[in-house]
Amino acid sequence: MARPRTRADRLHALRDGLRRQQMVGPFSLPVVAGLGLGFVASFVADLVLYRFVEVPWRQMIDGVVFAVVAAPVWLRVQRADLRDAIETLTWLNGWETERWQTEIGRRLPSLPRARPELLDALPDTMGLRPLRVELLAIRGADAEAWERLELLPADTAWQRFERAALTEWLLFLTDGPPAIDQMEAAAPDVEGDRSVVARAMVAAARARRLAVDGADPSPPLAAVRGELGDRPGRYAFGYRTGVIVSVISIAVLAGAAVGIAAAVIR
């Protein structure tokens, strides 16, 4: 894959790179395999039970068969390292969103970097200055972003790490040379809960660089997953739980769909 040429391409490179690892053409292989085989199993169950079980009990059994087949197949086909990478990135995005909405004082529906228009209403407080640098870079105001980056404090280990992370962010968006070594050098000094955040941010920076080169971006993120424990559950379902919930929701509709399809075919 050619290196993304525009700023927008580079912003979405990591998301697209992770998605690309499970795609066959325009389709997600785990989703197609899980839902497809689940639907087939549900249809077969309906054929077997047609003469013995009445509606709506037959459709309920069809739905259970769908879920019992679809969820394990989906999870089995999905690469474990890719699942771990997605959970790490989901947690990191959730942590960042929670951090900035605490600083801003209101709930944010999505990660701030996904909404660069937020910059226009952003209070110019000390706590929000790193976010301002990040959003300026997204908007393309590189000169102002570098100027404001130089003014950020570097009194604590976290502040020094964040300056290194923003340096890498600015260089990444402008197709500059990596500065991940600066992040790695500063990360060990960060203590407390933010120490694992720092390691996850280093992993995300490495993953972004791999993604723009067309390589698999999941290994750096997957390597951090073991350190997170149950932290990802704070912001979203774990990947496994999310799949099971999705499949059960679809099963309710699948049972009715199979019943209708079987009736039409007969």
C-alpha positions as CSV (number, residue, x, y, z in Angstrom):
1,M,0.0,0.0,0.0
2,A,1.3,3.5,-0.9
3,R,2.0,5.8,2.0
4,P,-1.0,8.1,2.8
5,R,-0.3,11.4,1.2
6,T,-2.8,13.7,3.0
7,R,-3.2,14.6,6.6
8,A,-6.6,13.1,6.7
9,D,-5.3,9.8,5.3
10,R,-2.6,9.7,8.0
11,L,-5.2,10.5,10.7
12,H,-7.2,7.4,9.7
13,A,-4.2,5.2,8.8
14,L,-4.2,3.2,12.1
15,R,-7.9,2.6,12.2
16,D,-7.9,1.5,8.5
17,G,-4.7,-0.5,9.0
18,L,-6.3,-2.6,11.8
19,R,-9.5,-3.0,9.8
20,R,-7.5,-4.1,6.8
21,Q,-6.0,-7.1,8.7
22,Q,-9.3,-8.8,8.9
23,M,-10.8,-7.9,5.5
24,V,-11.2,-10.0,2.4
25,G,-12.1,-7.5,-0.3
26,P,-14.8,-5.3,1.3
27,F,-15.8,-7.9,3.9
28,S,-14.7,-8.6,7.4
29,L,-13.7,-12.3,7.4
30,P,-14.6,-13.0,11.1
31,V,-18.0,-11.3,10.7
32,V,-18.9,-13.0,7.4
33,A,-17.7,-16.4,8.7
34,G,-19.5,-16.1,12.1
35,L,-22.8,-14.7,10.9
36,G,-22.8,-16.7,7.7
37,L,-22.3,-20.1,9.4
38,G,-24.7,-19.1,12.2
39,F,-27.4,-18.3,9.7
40,V,-26.9,-21.6,7.9
41,A,-27.0,-23.6,11.2
42,S,-30.2,-21.7,12.2
43,F,-31.8,-22.5,8.9
44,V,-30.9,-26.2,9.2
45,A,-32.3,-26.3,12.7
46,D,-35.5,-24.8,11.4
47,L,-35.8,-27.5,8.7
48,V,-35.3,-30.2,11.2
49,L,-37.8,-28.8,13.7
50,Y,-40.4,-27.7,11.2
51,R,-42.8,-30.6,11.7
52,F,-42.3,-31.0,15.4
53,V,-42.1,-27.5,17.0
54,E,-44.6,-24.7,16.4
55,V,-44.0,-21.0,16.1
56,P,-42.7,-19.0,18.0
57,W,-40.8,-21.7,19.9
58,R,-39.1,-22.9,16.7
59,Q,-37.9,-19.4,16.0
60,M,-36.6,-19.1,19.5
61,I,-34.6,-22.3,19.1
62,D,-33.3,-21.0,15.7
63,G,-32.0,-17.9,17.4
64,V,-30.2,-19.9,20.1
65,V,-28.6,-22.1,17.4
66,F,-27.5,-19.0,15.5
67,A,-25.9,-17.5,18.6
68,V,-24.2,-20.8,19.7
69,V,-22.6,-21.2,16.2
70,A,-22.0,-17.6,15.2
71,A,-20.1,-16.3,18.3
72,P,-17.5,-19.1,18.6
73,V,-16.8,-19.0,14.8
74,W,-16.4,-15.3,14.8
75,L,-14.0,-15.4,17.8
76,R,-12.2,-18.4,16.4
77,V,-11.6,-16.8,13.0
78,Q,-10.5,-13.4,14.5
79,R,-6.7,-13.3,15.2
80,A,-6.0,-13.1,18.9
81,D,-3.3,-10.5,18.5
82,L,-5.6,-8.3,16.4
83,R,-8.3,-8.6,19.1
84,D,-5.7,-7.6,21.8
85,A,-4.6,-4.6,19.6
86,I,-8.2,-3.4,19.2
87,E,-8.8,-3.6,23.0
88,T,-5.6,-1.7,23.7
89,L,-6.5,1.1,21.3
90,T,-10.1,1.2,22.5
91,W,-8.9,1.6,26.1
92,L,-6.3,4.3,25.2
93,N,-8.9,6.3,23.2
94,G,-11.3,6.0,26.2
95,W,-8.7,7.2,28.6
96,E,-7.9,10.2,26.5
97,T,-11.5,11.1,26.0
98,E,-12.2,10.9,29.7
99,R,-9.1,13.0,30.4
100,W,-10.1,15.8,28.1
101,Q,-13.8,15.8,29.0
102,T,-12.7,16.2,32.7
103,E,-10.6,19.2,31.7
104,I,-13.3,20.7,29.5
105,G,-16.0,20.1,32.0
106,R,-18.6,18.4,29.8
107,R,-19.1,15.0,28.2
108,L,-17.5,14.4,24.8
109,P,-19.2,12.0,22.4
110,S,-16.0,11.0,20.7
111,L,-12.2,11.3,20.9
112,P,-11.4,15.0,20.6
113,R,-9.0,14.5,17.7
114,A,-12.0,13.2,15.7
115,R,-13.6,16.6,16.1
116,P,-11.0,19.3,15.3
117,E,-13.8,21.9,15.2
118,L,-13.6,21.7,19.0
119,L,-10.5,23.9,18.8
120,D,-12.6,27.0,18.2
121,A,-14.4,26.6,21.6
122,L,-11.5,25.3,23.6
123,P,-10.7,27.4,26.7
124,D,-7.0,28.4,26.8
125,T,-6.2,26.8,30.1
126,M,-2.9,25.1,31.2
127,G,-4.5,21.7,31.3
128,L,-5.9,21.9,27.8
129,R,-2.8,23.3,26.1
130,P,-1.5,19.8,25.0
131,L,-4.9,19.1,23.4
132,R,-4.7,22.5,21.6
133,V,-1.3,21.5,20.1
134,E,-2.8,18.2,19.0
135,L,-5.8,19.9,17.4
136,L,-3.8,22.6,15.7
137,A,-1.7,19.9,14.1
138,I,-4.8,18.1,12.8
139,R,-6.1,21.4,11.4
140,G,-2.8,22.0,9.6
141,A,-1.6,25.0,11.6
142,D,1.8,23.5,12.0
143,A,3.8,26.6,12.8
144,E,1.4,27.6,15.6
145,A,1.4,24.0,16.9
146,W,5.2,23.9,17.1
147,E,5.3,27.3,18.8
148,R,2.8,26.2,21.5
149,L,4.6,22.9,21.9
150,E,7.8,24.8,22.8
151,L,5.8,26.7,25.5
152,L,4.5,23.6,27.3
153,P,6.0,22.9,30.7
154,A,8.5,20.1,31.3
155,D,8.6,20.1,35.1
156,T,7.3,16.6,35.6
157,A,8.0,13.2,34.1
158,W,4.5,13.1,32.5
159,Q,4.9,16.6,31.0
160,R,8.3,15.6,29.5
161,F,6.7,12.5,28.1
162,E,3.8,14.3,26.7
163,R,6.0,16.8,24.9
164,A,7.8,13.9,23.3
165,A,4.5,12.4,22.3
166,L,3.3,15.6,20.8
167,T,6.6,16.0,18.9
168,E,6.1,12.6,17.4
169,W,2.5,13.5,16.6
170,L,3.4,16.6,14.7
171,L,6.2,14.8,12.8
172,F,3.9,11.9,12.0
173,L,1.2,14.2,10.5
174,T,3.7,16.1,8.4
175,D,5.5,12.9,7.2
176,G,8.5,13.7,9.2
177,P,11.1,11.3,10.7
178,P,10.0,9.3,13.7
179,A,10.6,10.6,17.2
180,I,9.4,7.5,19.0
181,D,12.8,7.1,20.6
182,Q,12.2,10.3,22.6
183,M,8.9,8.9,23.9
184,E,10.6,5.6,24.8
185,A,13.3,7.4,26.7
186,A,10.8,9.5,28.7
187,A,8.3,6.8,29.4
188,P,10.2,4.9,32.2
189,D,10.2,8.0,34.4
190,V,6.4,8.2,34.4
191,E,5.0,6.7,37.5
192,G,1.6,5.6,38.8
193,D,-1.4,4.8,36.6
194,R,0.0,7.0,33.8
195,S,3.0,4.7,33.4
196,V,0.9,2.1,31.5
197,V,-0.7,5.0,29.5
198,A,2.7,6.1,28.4
199,R,3.6,2.6,27.3
200,A,0.3,2.3,25.4
201,M,1.0,5.7,23.7
202,V,4.4,4.5,22.6
203,A,2.8,1.4,21.1
204,A,0.1,3.5,19.4
205,A,2.8,5.7,17.9
206,R,4.7,2.7,16.5
207,A,1.4,1.2,15.2
208,R,0.6,4.4,13.3
209,R,4.0,4.4,11.6
210,L,3.6,0.7,10.6
211,A,0.1,1.5,9.3
212,V,1.2,4.3,7.0
213,D,3.9,2.0,5.6
214,G,1.2,-0.6,4.8
215,A,2.5,-3.1,7.4
216,D,0.4,-4.8,10.1
217,P,0.0,-2.3,13.0
218,S,-1.3,-4.8,15.6
219,P,1.9,-6.2,17.2
220,P,3.0,-3.1,19.2
221,L,-0.6,-2.6,20.6
222,A,-1.1,-6.3,21.2
223,A,2.1,-6.5,23.2
224,V,0.7,-4.0,25.7
225,R,-2.6,-5.7,26.2
226,G,-1.3,-8.0,29.0
227,E,-0.4,-5.0,31.1
228,L,-3.9,-3.5,31.0
229,G,-5.7,-6.3,32.9
230,D,-9.4,-5.4,33.2
231,R,-8.8,-1.7,32.4
232,P,-10.5,-1.8,28.9
233,G,-13.8,-2.8,30.5
234,R,-14.0,0.7,32.0
235,Y,-14.8,2.2,28.6
236,A,-16.3,-0.5,26.5
237,F,-17.1,-4.2,26.3
238,G,-14.1,-6.4,25.8
239,Y,-13.9,-7.7,22.3
240,R,-15.2,-11.2,23.2
241,T,-18.1,-9.7,25.2
242,G,-18.9,-7.3,22.5
243,V,-19.1,-10.1,19.9
244,I,-21.4,-12.2,22.1
245,V,-23.7,-9.2,22.8
246,S,-23.8,-8.4,19.1
247,V,-24.5,-12.0,18.1
248,I,-27.3,-12.4,20.7
249,S,-28.9,-9.1,19.4
250,I,-28.7,-10.4,15.8
251,A,-30.1,-13.8,16.9
252,V,-33.4,-12.3,17.8
253,L,-33.8,-11.0,14.3
254,A,-32.2,-14.1,12.7
255,G,-34.8,-16.4,14.2
256,A,-37.6,-14.4,12.6
257,A,-35.7,-14.1,9.3
258,V,-35.1,-17.8,9.1
259,G,-38.7,-18.6,9.8
260,I,-39.9,-16.2,7.1
261,A,-37.3,-17.5,4.6
262,A,-38.2,-21.1,5.3
263,A,-41.9,-20.3,4.8
264,V,-41.3,-18.6,1.5
265,I,-39.1,-21.5,0.2
266,R,-41.6,-24.0,1.1
